[in-house]
Structures are given as structure tokens and as C-alpha cells.
Amino acid sequence: MRRAVLALGGTVAGLAALFSYKTYVPHVTALTTPITPTESASPSLAPTIAPTIATIKPPATKPTATKKPTVKKTTAPPAPVPTTSAPPPPPPKPSGTFTGQAVDTNYGPVQVQITVSDGKITQANGDDQGGSSIGENAIPQLNQEAVQAQSANIQGVSGATYTSQGYIQSLQEAIDSAHL
């Protein structure tokens, strides 16, 4: 019951506020002279339109004085003097042989050695030190992928998940030591 009274009171208050809101109505005066139709207007509509057209006059207000904006004159900053020094040479691209740490897997440790020439991996050699047949079959595929990808973002070999994970970890360490 209390909610109903509050809802009704809120509705009444809202309506009272809405109806008390005043809108601006400009002063409207009727035209004293009828408007004659132009060439584009229809002559049959002229007698019915002319008496109903009214003009809207804005309310009389005092003209306000406007201030002219002041403009500051500024001078352009001096042009920079071009320097003749050449940009520094790029750092040399790494070259050499880099070896990642041996990573222990469920089938024995895996270690990767990469050969880098001018910042590119030219050869990857993984060593499955555990001697498992799974590693012996997976390592050549992983070596080829590492050279193609030029990063440690390679796919593992299906059926050699542990060996692939160890290979990728050791490969990333070798790439990090080469600063690639």
C-alpha cells in the first residue's frame, strides 16, 4: 500500500512539474498585405494561403555591444638548422653458432644448436641425447621447421609431444643467446 501511495505521489509531482514548465512563444502578428503567388506557386492556392500566413517577430531586446577580438601578432620561430651528421650505422647482425641448454624430457634430454648468418637461422641441429626412436624421427622435422620459421614458434611433431616441447624450449634459449 505504501508503494502505491509513493508511486501515485511521484506521478502527480512529475505531472505538476511538466505542466508548470513554460515554453517560449514568440510574438505572432498577421500580415497586413497579402502575399502574391510567384510563378512557381499554384494560382489556385494563393487566395487560401494568403490570409493564413503569419510572420514571427522576435521579442524586442536591446542590442548588445560586441567587442572586437584582439589579435596578438606573433613571429614564427626560427627554422631549425639542418644537421649534416649521418644516422648511426645499424648494429651488426649476429652470426655464429649458438647452443641452447639441454632440456630434460620424459624420453631423455634434448639440446638444440643453431647456426646464424647475418641474423638468419641457416641451420638447426637438435640432439636427442636419450637416444629414443621417437626423438630420432622427430628431430629432423623440428630442425627443418626451425629454419623455415626463423623462430621458436614452430609446430610440434605428432606422437613426440615431450620431445617437441623440450626441443622448442632449447631452441628458444639458443635464439635468445643469438639476440635474434
C-alpha positions in Angstrom: 0.0 0.0 0.0 2.8 2.4 0.9 4.5 1.7 -2.5 1.2 2.6 -4.3 1.0 5.9 -2.4 4.6 6.8 -3.2 4.2 5.8 -6.9 1.0 7.9 -7.2 2.6 10.9 -5.4 5.6 10.7 -7.7 3.4 10.6 -10.7 1.4 13.6 -9.6 4.6 15.6 -8.7 6.0 14.7 -12.1 2.9 15.9 -14.0 2.8 19.1 -12.0 6.4 19.8 -12.9 5.7 19.1 -16.5 2.7 21.3 -16.7 4.4 24.2 -14.9 7.2 24.2 -17.4 6.9 27.4 -19.5 7.9 27.4 -23.1 8.9 30.5 -25.1 6.2 31.6 -27.5 7.3 34.4 -29.9 5.0 37.3 -30.6 3.0 36.5 -33.7 1.3 39.1 -35.9 -0.7 38.7 -39.1 0.5 40.1 -42.3 -1.3 43.2 -43.4 -0.6 42.7 -47.1 -1.5 39.5 -48.8 1.3 37.5 -50.4 1.0 37.3 -54.2 1.8 33.9 -55.7 5.0 33.5 -57.6 5.5 31.8 -60.9 6.2 28.5 -59.3 3.2 28.6 -56.9 -0.2 27.4 -57.9 -2.6 30.4 -58.5 -5.5 28.4 -57.1 -3.8 28.1 -53.7 -3.0 31.8 -53.4 -6.4 33.0 -52.1 -6.5 30.3 -49.4 -2.8 30.7 -48.3 -2.5 34.5 -48.2 -4.9 35.2 -45.2 -3.4 32.4 -43.0 0.3 33.2 -43.3 1.7 35.0 -40.3 5.1 36.3 -39.5 7.1 35.6 -36.4 8.8 38.6 -34.8 11.5 38.2 -32.2 10.9 39.9 -28.9 12.2 43.4 -28.6 15.5 43.4 -26.9 18.3 45.9 -26.6 21.2 45.4 -29.0 24.3 44.3 -27.2 27.6 45.8 -27.8 30.1 43.4 -29.3 33.7 43.6 -28.6 36.1 43.2 -31.4 38.6 40.4 -30.6 42.1 41.4 -30.2 44.6 39.6 -32.2 48.2 39.2 -31.0 50.8 39.3 -33.6 53.4 36.7 -33.2 56.5 35.9 -35.1 57.3 32.5 -36.4 60.0 30.6 -34.5 63.3 30.4 -36.3 63.7 27.5 -38.7 65.7 24.6 -37.3 69.2 24.4 -38.7 69.7 21.1 -40.5 72.5 18.9 -39.2 74.8 17.1 -41.5 75.5 14.1 -39.3 74.5 10.8 -40.7 72.4 8.4 -38.7 74.3 5.8 -36.7 75.0 2.6 -38.6 72.7 -0.3 -37.8 74.1 -2.8 -35.3 75.8 -5.7 -36.8 73.6 -8.7 -37.4 74.6 -11.7 -35.3 76.5 -14.6 -36.9 77.9 -17.8 -35.4 76.8 -20.9 -33.7 74.6 -20.8 -30.6 73.5 -23.6 -28.3 70.5 -23.8 -26.0 70.6 -25.6 -22.7 69.8 -29.3 -22.6 66.1 -29.8 -21.6 65.1 -32.9 -19.7 62.1 -34.7 -21.2 60.3 -38.0 -20.3 62.4 -39.6 -23.0 65.8 -38.1 -22.2 67.4 -34.6 -22.6 67.1 -32.6 -25.9 69.6 -29.9 -26.9 69.5 -27.6 -29.9 72.3 -25.8 -31.7 71.6 -23.2 -34.4 73.9 -21.6 -37.0 73.2 -18.0 -37.7 74.5 -16.0 -40.7 73.6 -12.2 -41.0 70.8 -12.5 -38.4 69.1 -15.5 -40.1 69.0 -19.1 -38.9 70.7 -21.2 -41.6 70.8 -24.5 -39.8 69.3 -26.1 -36.7 70.7 -29.3 -35.1 68.7 -30.9 -32.4 70.4 -33.7 -30.3 68.2 -36.3 -28.7 70.7 -37.3 -26.0 68.3 -40.0 -24.7 68.6 -42.0 -28.0 64.9 -42.8 -28.2 63.5 -43.8 -31.6 60.7 -41.1 -31.1 63.3 -38.4 -30.9 65.4 -39.7 -33.7 62.3 -39.5 -36.0 61.0 -36.1 -34.7 64.3 -34.1 -34.5 64.9 -33.8 -38.3 61.3 -32.5 -38.8 61.8 -30.0 -36.0 65.2 -28.9 -37.4 63.5 -28.1 -40.8 60.6 -26.2 -39.2 63.0 -24.1 -37.1 64.9 -23.0 -40.2 61.7 -22.2 -42.1 60.0 -20.3 -39.2 63.2 -18.4 -38.2 61.9 -18.5 -34.6 60.8 -20.9 -31.9 57.2 -20.6 -33.0 57.0 -24.0 -34.6 54.6 -26.9 -34.6 55.4 -30.0 -32.6 55.6 -33.4 -34.1 52.5 -35.6 -33.5 53.4 -38.5 -31.3 56.5 -36.8 -30.0 55.0 -34.2 -27.7 57.5 -34.3 -24.9 60.5 -34.3 -27.3 58.9 -31.4 -29.3 58.4 -29.3 -26.1 62.0 -29.8 -25.0 63.2 -29.0 -28.5 61.2 -25.8 -28.6 62.5 -24.7 -25.2 66.1 -25.4 -26.0 65.7 -23.7 -29.4 64.3 -20.5 -27.8 67.3 -20.4 -25.4 69.6 -20.7 -28.4 67.7 -17.9 -30.2 67.9 -15.7 -27.1 71.6 -16.2 -26.8 72.0 -15.1 -30.5 69.9 -12.0 -29.8 67.5 -12.6 -32.7 
